[in-house]
Each structure stands twice: as structure tokens, then as C-alpha cells.
Amino acid sequence: MTNLNTEAQIILENDRIKLRSLVPDDLNNLLPIAHKNPDLLRYSPSSIGTQAQLKSYIETALLQRSQGIRYPFISFDKKAQAYAGCTSYGNISNANDRVEIGWTWIGREYQGTGLNKAQKHLMLSYAFDELGMQRVELKTDTRNQQSRRAMEKIGATAEGVLRSHTLMSDGFRRDTIYYSILASEWPNIRATIFADPA
């Protein structure tokens, strides 16, 4: 199948959401969300609460894209006609037909609206149906119950906890729980959970 090429200009779109490549100028599109939700990434090792932190976040994402290990998107909510946040493919392993979906954050006003489900549907469809990935991974802090519920609602299987896995900005070492969806599971998940993609 096709490799995930981080040099390509990828646009993923459905009736609800448009994902396009993150660019440096998106600082201006994302800053209002970051200022309104400074603790949005409290379970992440990254911070976006200030302009400097958000600028560093975007620069890191774009550097990792140039290294071929991450593909960051900005999320545009068509219903609200507004930028809502970010998401990425990451830990790309074309040799193993494996990719992670993560680095996802959306403003609180967009949470619970179906936006994240529509976004995950796009990303999973592209990974499995276009790229031929055999495995899509997701992970989060074990304390992040909201994120864990969201992963379970899209049919991801909890695989296990990696203890003391990630150093947080406050010095805390978080336990990380991994989830996955396999290519063999995708047709059923697509036909049931994503029968209505939003």
C-alpha cells in the first residue's frame, strides 16, 4: 500500500471537519483557543497556555514532520466555521504499517459536539483504507479519564500500562496507557461505531 509521506500536502475532509497541514502562521489561528483553555494539555508533557509555549509546540511539530516521524494537522470545524485545535499522526512506521493518532487537543467549546469523533473517523479511514496500515495506536495518561473514554468509544482496545513512562513539565512521571485498533477490526468499527461519523 501507500506509505505515509510527511512531505506530502494531505487534506482530510468530511461534512463536519477539515484537517490540513499545520503551518507556522497557524499560531494566530490557535492562540485564541490556547488563551481560553490554558490548562487544556494538563495531562500532556507539552504546554500551549502562552504564546511562547504554543509557538514552541508548533515549531516542534513541524520539526518532527521534517524528520518524517509526525504529520501535524490543524482542525477546522465547519459547523462552527472556526479553527478548533490540532491533531497528528505520529510515531510513523511505514516499514511496519503502523501509525499513532495523537497530540490531539480541541477547545472546550468543541468538546462533546461530535467533532472529535468526525476527526477520528477521517484519520482512521485514511490510515486503514488509503495507507493500508495494519495497526493504529493511541495513548494517554492513565489519569486522563476523558481521553480514555473517548478512545474506548471509537472501538480502541486497551492493551496495557507503561509505568513511569513520560516525564511531565511539573516533574511528575506519568503512567501511560496504550490503546490500538487493528486493520482486521476496522471494517466492523467503521460499520457500527462510525455508521454515523458525527
Buried (B, 14 or more C-beta within 10 A) or exposed (E): EEEBEBEEEBEBEBEBBBBBBBEEEBBEBBBEBBEEBBEBBBBBEBBBBEEEBBBBBBEBBBEBBEEBBBBBBBBBBBBBEBBBBBBBBBBBBBEEBBBBBBBBBBBEBBBEBBBBBBBBBBBBBBBBBEBEBBBBBBBBBBEBEEBBEBBEEBBBEEEEEBEEBBEBEEEEEBEBBBBBBBBEBBEEBBEEBBEEBB
